[in-house]
Amino acid sequence: MTVSFNNLKFNPHRYSDGVQALWNCGRYELSVVDMKGDGPLYEIAIFQNDKFVQLPGIHPDYGKDVEFKDDVIHHQSKDDITGIMKKLTCLCLDFTEEFGQSECDFR
């Protein structure tokens, strides 16, 4: 299956009037949120073991002198999110090669 924003299934967000899609890939969970519920821009966060994580190549390089490094990436288009999903899938390839199965699933 080709990963794409179009594979995401949005449900009501539990803390706002917006919508949220969760996508699992290996040890990571991608959260895609639309606070208005009508696009076209979204915010994303990546979790590992229910904690925010920042991944090189996905999150901005804030530099060492920046005090606040936001775990949430704002103003992402559908194409941006598809690219992030593909990067996460590449990170999962080691798991697939090691254990012979993919942990990626959509919900």
DSSP file (Angstrom, degrees, kcal/mol; ACC not computed):
  #  RESIDUE AA STRUCTURE BP1 BP2  ACC     N-H-->O    O-->H-N    N-H-->O    O-->H-N    TCO  KAPPA ALPHA  PHI   PSI    X-CA   Y-CA   Z-CA
    1    1 A M              0   0    0      0, 0.0     2,-0.4     0, 0.0     0, 0.0   0.000 360.0 360.0 360.0 133.9    0.0    0.0    0.0
    2    2 A T        -     0   0    0      1,-0.0     2,-0.3     2,-0.0     5,-0.0  -0.696 360.0-126.4 -80.8 129.8    1.3    3.4   -0.9
    3    3 A V        +     0   0    0     -2,-0.4     2,-0.3    79,-0.1    83,-0.1  -0.585  43.6 152.0 -80.0 140.1    1.2    5.8    2.1
    4    4 A S    >   -     0   0    0     -2,-0.3     3,-2.1     1,-0.1     4,-0.4  -0.985  59.8-107.9-161.7 153.8   -0.7    9.0    1.5
    5    5 A F  G >  S+     0   0    0     -2,-0.3     3,-1.9    73,-0.3    -1,-0.1   0.852 116.4  67.6 -51.4 -35.6   -2.6   11.7    3.3
    6    6 A N  G 3  S+     0   0    0      1,-0.3    -1,-0.3    -3,-0.1    -3,-0.0   0.676  90.3  62.7 -64.5 -16.8   -5.7   10.2    1.5
    7    7 A N  G <  S+     0   0    0     -3,-2.1    -1,-0.3     2,-0.1    -2,-0.2   0.650  81.6 104.4 -79.5 -16.0   -5.3    7.1    3.6
    8    8 A L    <   -     0   0    0     -3,-1.9     2,-0.6    -4,-0.4    15,-0.1  -0.392  60.3-150.7 -71.8 143.2   -5.9    8.9    6.9
    9    9 A K        -     0   0    0     13,-0.2    13,-0.4    -2,-0.1     2,-0.3  -0.957  13.3-149.7-116.5 113.8   -9.2    8.6    8.6
   10   10 A F        +     0   0    0     -2,-0.6    11,-0.2    11,-0.2    23,-0.1  -0.615  17.1 177.7 -88.9 141.5  -10.3   11.6   10.6
   11   11 A N  E     -A   20   0A   0      9,-2.4     9,-2.9    -2,-0.3     3,-0.1  -0.877  46.0 -70.2-130.6 163.5  -12.5   11.4   13.7
   12   12 A P  E     -A   19   0A   0      0, 0.0     2,-0.3     0, 0.0     7,-0.3  -0.310  54.5-116.0 -55.6 137.1  -13.7   14.1   16.1
   13   13 A H    >   -     0   0    0      5,-2.7     3,-0.5    21,-0.1    20,-0.0  -0.584  15.9-139.0 -75.9 135.7  -10.8   15.5   18.2
   14   14 A R  T 3  S+     0   0    0     -2,-0.3    -1,-0.1     1,-0.2     3,-0.0   0.680  97.7  37.5 -73.2 -16.1  -11.3   14.7   21.8
   15   15 A Y  T 3  S+     0   0    0      3,-0.0     2,-0.3     0, 0.0    -1,-0.2   0.415 121.0  24.0-116.2   1.4  -10.1   18.1   23.1
   16   16 A S  S <  S-     0   0    0     -3,-0.5    -3,-0.1     2,-0.2    20,-0.1  -0.877  83.1 -97.1-150.4-178.9  -11.4   20.5   20.4
   17   17 A D  S    S+     0   0    0     -2,-0.3    -3,-0.1    18,-0.2    18,-0.0   0.447  96.0  88.0 -83.6  -0.4  -14.1   21.0   17.8
   18   18 A G  S    S-     0   0    0      1,-0.1    -5,-2.7    -6,-0.1     2,-0.3   0.063  78.1-104.8 -84.2-164.8  -11.6   19.9   15.1
   19   19 A V  E     -AB  12  34A   0     15,-2.4    15,-2.6    -7,-0.3     2,-0.3  -0.881  24.8-161.5-126.3 158.2  -10.7   16.5   13.7
   20   20 A Q  E     -AB  11  33A   0     -9,-2.9    -9,-2.4    -2,-0.3     2,-0.4  -0.999   6.3-162.6-142.0 141.2   -7.8   14.2   14.2
   21   21 A A  E     - B   0  32A   0     11,-2.5    11,-2.7    -2,-0.3     2,-0.4  -0.979  10.0-158.3-119.6 139.2   -6.3   11.2   12.4
   22   22 A L  E     - B   0  31A   0    -13,-0.4    85,-1.2    -2,-0.4     2,-0.4  -0.959   9.0-175.8-116.5 135.4   -3.8    8.8   14.0
   23   23 A W  E     -CB 106  30A   0      7,-2.3     7,-3.2    -2,-0.4     2,-0.4  -0.988  11.2-151.4-134.3 123.6   -1.5    6.7   12.0
   24   24 A N  E     +CB 105  29A   0     81,-1.7    81,-2.4    -2,-0.4     2,-0.3  -0.774  17.9 170.5 -96.9 137.1    0.9    4.1   13.5
   25   25 A C  E >   - B   0  28A   0      3,-2.8     3,-2.2    -2,-0.4    79,-0.2  -0.855  62.3 -56.0-145.5 106.4    4.2    3.1   11.8
   26   26 A G  T 3  S-     0   0    0     -2,-0.3    -1,-0.1     1,-0.3    66,-0.1  -0.392 120.8 -14.7  60.9-128.7    6.5    0.9   13.8
   27   27 A R  T 3  S+     0   0    0     -2,-0.1    22,-0.5    -3,-0.1     2,-0.3   0.426 124.3  83.6 -87.1   2.1    7.3    2.5   17.1
   28   28 A Y  E <   -B   25   0A   0     -3,-2.2    -3,-2.8    20,-0.1     2,-0.4  -0.779  57.6-159.4-109.7 150.3    5.9    5.9   16.0
   29   29 A E  E     -BD  24  47A   0     18,-2.3    18,-2.8    -2,-0.3     2,-0.5  -0.996  11.1-151.7-126.0 125.9    2.4    7.4   16.0
   30   30 A L  E     -BD  23  46A   0     -7,-3.2    -7,-2.3    -2,-0.4     2,-0.5  -0.851   6.8-161.4 -97.7 127.1    1.6   10.3   13.8
   31   31 A S  E     -BD  22  45A   0     14,-3.0    14,-1.8    -2,-0.5     2,-0.5  -0.948   4.8-170.6-108.7 125.4   -1.1   12.6   14.9
   32   32 A V  E     -BD  21  44A   0    -11,-2.7   -11,-2.5    -2,-0.5     2,-0.4  -0.977  10.2-173.5-117.7 121.9   -2.6   14.9   12.2
   33   33 A V  E     -BD  20  43A   0     10,-3.0    10,-2.5    -2,-0.5     2,-0.5  -0.938  20.9-171.1-123.5 137.7   -5.0   17.6   13.6
   34   34 A D  E     -B   19   0A   0    -15,-2.6   -15,-2.4    -2,-0.4   -21,-0.1  -0.942   8.1-166.6-121.8 105.3   -7.3   20.1   11.8
   35   35 A M  S    S+     0   0    0     -2,-0.5   -18,-0.2   -17,-0.2    -1,-0.1   0.758  89.7  40.4 -67.1 -24.9   -8.6   22.4   14.5
   36   36 A K  S    S-     0   0    0    -18,-0.1    -1,-0.2    -3,-0.1    -2,-0.0   0.714 100.7-132.6 -94.9 -24.1  -11.3   23.8   12.1
   37   37 A G  S    S+     0   0    0    -18,-0.2    -2,-0.1   -25,-0.0   -17,-0.0   0.570  87.6  77.8  85.5   9.3  -12.2   20.6   10.5
   38   38 A D  S    S-     0   0    0      1,-0.3    -3,-0.0     3,-0.1   -20,-0.0   0.224  76.8-167.9-136.4  17.4  -12.1   21.9    6.9
   39   39 A G        +     0   0    0      2,-0.2    -1,-0.3     1,-0.1    38,-0.1  -0.149  55.6 151.1  61.7-163.4   -8.3   22.0    5.9
   40   40 A P  S    S+     0   0    0      0, 0.0     2,-0.4     0, 0.0    38,-0.3  -0.984  89.0  38.3 -87.5  -2.2   -6.4   23.0    4.0
   41   41 A L        -     0   0    0     36,-0.1     2,-0.3    37,-0.1    36,-0.2  -0.863  66.2-176.0-113.6 147.0   -3.6   23.2    6.6
   42   42 A Y  E     - E   0  76A   0     34,-2.4    34,-3.3    -2,-0.4     2,-0.4  -0.800  20.2-130.8-130.9 166.5   -3.0   20.8    9.4
   43   43 A E  E     -D   33   0A   0    -10,-2.5   -10,-3.0    -2,-0.3     2,-0.3  -0.963  24.6-163.7-120.5 145.5   -0.7   20.4   12.4
   44   44 A I  E     -DE  32  73A   0     29,-2.5    29,-2.8    -2,-0.4     2,-0.3  -0.894  11.8-177.1-127.5 156.5    1.2   17.2   13.2
   45   45 A A  E     -D   31   0A   0    -14,-1.8   -14,-3.0    -2,-0.3     2,-0.4  -0.980  17.0-141.4-144.9 151.5    3.0   15.6   16.1
   46   46 A I  E     -DF  30  53A   0      7,-0.5     7,-2.5    25,-0.4     2,-0.3  -0.955  18.3-166.5-118.3 135.2    4.9   12.4   16.4
   47   47 A F  E     -DF  29  52A   0    -18,-2.8   -18,-2.3    -2,-0.4     2,-0.4  -0.893  13.8-172.3-121.7 149.1    4.8   10.2   19.4
   48   48 A Q  E >  S- F   0  51A   0      3,-2.6     3,-1.2    -2,-0.3   -20,-0.1  -0.966  85.0  -8.5-136.8 122.9    6.8    7.3   20.7
   49   49 A N  T 3  S-     0   0    0    -22,-0.5     3,-0.1    -2,-0.4   -21,-0.1   0.907 130.4 -57.7  54.5  44.1    5.5    5.4   23.8
   50   50 A D  T 3  S+     0   0    0      1,-0.2     2,-0.4   -21,-0.0    -1,-0.2   0.657 117.2 109.9  63.4  19.4    2.8    8.2   24.2
   51   51 A K  E <  S-F   48   0A   0     -3,-1.2    -3,-2.6     0, 0.0    -1,-0.2  -0.959  76.2-103.1-123.8 143.9    5.5   10.9   24.4
   52   52 A F  E     -F   47   0A   0     -2,-0.4     2,-0.3    -5,-0.2    -5,-0.2  -0.340  40.3-172.7 -58.4 140.0    6.3   13.6   21.9
   53   53 A V  E     -F   46   0A   0     -7,-2.5    -7,-0.5    18,-0.2     2,-0.5  -0.979  16.8-145.8-132.4 150.7    9.4   13.0   19.9
   54   54 A Q        -     0   0    0     -2,-0.3    17,-0.1    -9,-0.1    18,-0.0  -0.974  17.3-159.4-115.1 128.0   11.3   15.2   17.4
   55   55 A L    >>  -     0   0    0     -2,-0.5     4,-2.8     1,-0.0     3,-2.0  -0.910  20.9-115.9-113.7 131.0   12.9   13.4   14.5
   56   56 A P  B 34 S+g   59   0B   0      0, 0.0     5,-0.0     0, 0.0    -1,-0.0  -0.335 103.7  26.9 -58.8 141.5   15.7   14.8   12.3
   57   57 A G  T 34 S+     0   0    0      2,-0.5    30,-0.1     1,-0.1     4,-0.0   0.263 125.2  52.0  86.7 -12.6   14.6   15.4    8.8
   58   58 A I  T <4 S+     0   0    0     -3,-2.0    -1,-0.1     1,-0.2     3,-0.1   0.688 102.6  53.0-116.2 -53.3   11.0   15.8    9.9
   59   59 A H  B  < S-g   56   0B   0     -4,-2.8    -2,-0.5     1,-0.1    -1,-0.2  -0.539  97.6 -95.1 -82.5 152.0   11.1   18.5   12.6
   60   60 A P        -     0   0    0      0, 0.0     2,-1.1     0, 0.0    -1,-0.1  -0.273  34.2-113.8 -61.0 151.4   12.8   21.8   12.0
   61   61 A D        -     0   0    0      1,-0.2     3,-0.1    -3,-0.1     8,-0.0  -0.787  35.9-178.0 -87.2 100.1   16.4   22.2   13.1
   62   62 A Y        -     0   0    0     -2,-1.1    -1,-0.2     1,-0.1     3,-0.2   0.692  32.9-128.6 -75.9 -18.7   16.0   24.7   15.8
   63   63 A G    >   -     0   0    0      1,-0.2     3,-0.8     2,-0.1    -1,-0.1   0.012  25.8 -83.2  84.0 160.8   19.7   25.0   16.7
   64   64 A K  T 3  S+     0   0    0      1,-0.2    -1,-0.2    -3,-0.1    -2,-0.0   0.681 121.8  61.0 -77.9 -17.3   21.2   24.7   20.1
   65   65 A D  T 3  S+     0   0    0     -3,-0.2     2,-0.5     2,-0.0    -1,-0.2   0.498  79.4 100.3 -89.4  -2.9   20.6   28.3   21.1
   66   66 A V    <   -     0   0    0     -3,-0.8     3,-0.1     1,-0.2    -4,-0.1  -0.720  55.2-163.1 -87.0 126.1   16.8   28.1   20.8
   67   67 A E  S    S+     0   0    0     -2,-0.5     2,-0.6     1,-0.2    -1,-0.2   0.935  75.3  48.8 -74.8 -46.6   15.1   27.7   24.2
   68   68 A F        -     0   0    0     -6,-0.1     2,-0.6     2,-0.0    -1,-0.2  -0.853  61.8-176.5-102.6 123.1   11.7   26.5   23.0
   69   69 A K        -     0   0    0     -2,-0.6     2,-0.1    -3,-0.1    -8,-0.0  -0.927  24.9-135.6-119.1 103.7   11.5   23.7   20.4
   70   70 A D        -     0   0    0     -2,-0.6    -2,-0.0     1,-0.2     0, 0.0  -0.364   9.8-158.5 -66.5 128.6    7.9   23.0   19.5
   71   71 A D  S    S+     0   0    0     -2,-0.1   -25,-0.4   -12,-0.1     2,-0.4   0.734  77.1  75.2 -74.3 -23.9    6.9   19.4   19.3
   72   72 A V  S    S-     0   0    0    -27,-0.1     2,-0.6   -20,-0.1   -27,-0.2  -0.757  72.8-148.7 -93.9 134.2    4.0   20.3   17.0
   73   73 A I  E     -E   44   0A   0    -29,-2.8   -29,-2.5    -2,-0.4     3,-0.3  -0.915  23.2-158.0-102.5 117.7    4.7   21.2   13.4
   74   74 A H  E     +     0   0A   0     -2,-0.6   -31,-0.2   -31,-0.2   -32,-0.1  -0.432  58.1  28.5 -94.2 165.2    2.1   23.7   12.2
   75   75 A H  E    S+     0   0A   0      1,-0.2     2,-0.4    -2,-0.1   -32,-0.2   0.878  72.5 165.1  58.0  49.1    0.8   24.7    8.8
   76   76 A Q  E     -E   42   0A   0    -34,-3.3   -34,-2.4    -3,-0.3    -1,-0.2  -0.822  25.8-144.0 -99.7 134.1    1.3   21.4    7.0
   77   77 A S     >  -     0   0    0     -2,-0.4     4,-2.3   -36,-0.2     5,-0.2  -0.332  32.3-101.1 -83.6 172.4   -0.4   20.7    3.6
   78   78 A K  H  > S+     0   0    0    -38,-0.3     4,-2.3     1,-0.2   -73,-0.3   0.897 126.3  50.3 -60.0 -40.6   -1.7   17.4    2.5
   79   79 A D  H  > S+     0   0    0      2,-0.2     4,-2.1     1,-0.2    -1,-0.2   0.894 108.0  52.6 -65.8 -39.9    1.5   16.9    0.4
   80   80 A D  H  > S+     0   0    0      1,-0.2     4,-2.1     2,-0.2    -2,-0.2   0.924 110.7  48.0 -58.8 -44.3    3.7   17.8    3.4
   81   81 A I  H  X S+     0   0    0     -4,-2.3     4,-2.6     1,-0.2    -2,-0.2   0.890 108.2  53.6 -68.0 -39.6    2.0   15.2    5.5
   82   82 A T  H  X S+     0   0    0     -4,-2.3     4,-2.1     1,-0.2    -1,-0.2   0.917 109.3  50.4 -58.5 -42.7    2.3   12.5    2.7
   83   83 A G  H  X S+     0   0    0     -4,-2.1     4,-2.1     2,-0.2    -2,-0.2   0.894 110.1  49.2 -62.0 -41.3    6.0   13.3    2.7
   84   84 A I  H  X S+     0   0    0     -4,-2.1     4,-2.5     2,-0.2    -2,-0.2   0.903 109.3  52.3 -65.2 -41.3    6.3   12.9    6.5
   85   85 A M  H  X S+     0   0    0     -4,-2.6     4,-2.2     1,-0.2    -2,-0.2   0.894 109.3  50.0 -61.4 -39.7    4.4    9.6    6.3
   86   86 A K  H  X S+     0   0    0     -4,-2.1     4,-1.9     2,-0.2    -1,-0.2   0.890 109.7  50.7 -66.5 -39.2    6.9    8.3    3.7
   87   87 A K  H  X S+     0   0    0     -4,-2.1     4,-1.7     2,-0.2    -2,-0.2   0.921 110.6  48.9 -63.9 -43.1    9.8    9.4    5.8
   88   88 A L  H  X S+     0   0    0     -4,-2.5     4,-1.3     1,-0.2    -2,-0.2   0.895 108.0  54.8 -62.8 -39.0    8.3    7.5    8.8
   89   89 A T  H  X S+     0   0    0     -4,-2.2     4,-0.8     1,-0.2     3,-0.3   0.896 105.0  53.4 -61.0 -40.3    7.8    4.5    6.6
   90   90 A C  H >< S+     0   0    0     -4,-1.9     3,-0.7     1,-0.2     4,-0.5   0.882 105.9  53.2 -61.7 -37.8   11.5    4.5    5.7
   91   91 A L  H 3< S+     0   0    0     -4,-1.7     3,-0.5     1,-0.2     4,-0.3   0.806 107.0  53.6 -65.6 -27.8   12.3    4.6    9.4
   92   92 A C  H >X S+     0   0    0     -4,-1.3     4,-1.8    -3,-0.3     3,-0.7   0.636  84.9  85.4 -80.5 -15.3   10.1    1.5    9.8
   93   93 A L  H <X S+     0   0    0     -4,-0.8     4,-2.6    -3,-0.7     5,-0.2   0.853  83.1  58.5 -59.0 -35.7   11.9   -0.5    7.1
   94   94 A D  H 3> S+     0   0    0     -3,-0.5     4,-2.1    -4,-0.5    -1,-0.3   0.900 105.8  50.0 -59.5 -39.8   14.5   -1.7    9.6
   95   95 A F  H <> S+     0   0    0     -3,-0.7     4,-2.9    -4,-0.3     6,-0.4   0.928 110.4  49.7 -63.5 -44.9   11.8   -3.3   11.7
   96   96 A T  H  X S+     0   0    0     -4,-1.8     4,-2.3     1,-0.2    -2,-0.2   0.919 113.0  46.0 -62.0 -44.6   10.3   -5.0    8.6
   97   97 A E  H  < S+     0   0    0     -4,-2.6    -1,-0.2     1,-0.2    -2,-0.2   0.872 116.4  46.1 -66.0 -35.9   13.6   -6.4    7.5
   98   98 A E  H  < S+     0   0    0     -4,-2.1    -2,-0.2    -5,-0.2    -1,-0.2   0.909 128.7  21.1 -73.2 -43.4   14.5   -7.6   11.1
   99   99 A F  H  < S-     0   0    0     -4,-2.9    -2,-0.2     2,-0.3    -3,-0.2   0.475  97.3-121.8-112.0  -4.7   11.1   -9.2   11.9
  100  100 A G  S  < S+     0   0    0     -4,-2.3     2,-0.3    -5,-0.3    -4,-0.2   0.630  81.3  78.2  76.8  12.6    9.6   -9.9    8.6
  101  101 A Q  S    S-     0   0    0     -6,-0.4     2,-0.4    -5,-0.2    -2,-0.3  -0.993  74.6-118.3-149.9 155.3    6.4   -7.9    9.1
  102  102 A S        -     0   0    0     -2,-0.3    -9,-0.1     1,-0.1   -77,-0.0  -0.745   7.7-161.4 -94.8 140.6    5.3   -4.4    9.0
  103  103 A E        +     0   0    0     -2,-0.4     2,-0.1   -11,-0.1    -1,-0.1   0.459  55.3 118.9 -93.1  -2.1    3.9   -2.6   12.1
  104  104 A C        +     0   0    0    -79,-0.2     2,-0.3   -15,-0.1   -79,-0.3  -0.410  34.8 158.9 -68.9 134.9    2.3    0.1   10.0
  105  105 A D  E     -C   24   0A   0    -81,-2.4   -81,-1.7    -2,-0.1     2,-0.4  -0.989  32.3-132.3-151.5 155.5   -1.5    0.4   10.3
  106  106 A F  E      C   23   0A   0     -2,-0.3   -83,-0.2   -83,-0.2   -98,-0.1  -0.845 360.0 360.0-105.8 142.4   -4.1    3.0    9.7
  107  107 A R              0   0    0    -85,-1.2   -84,-0.2    -2,-0.4    -1,-0.1   0.314 360.0 360.0-149.1 360.0   -6.9    3.8   12.1
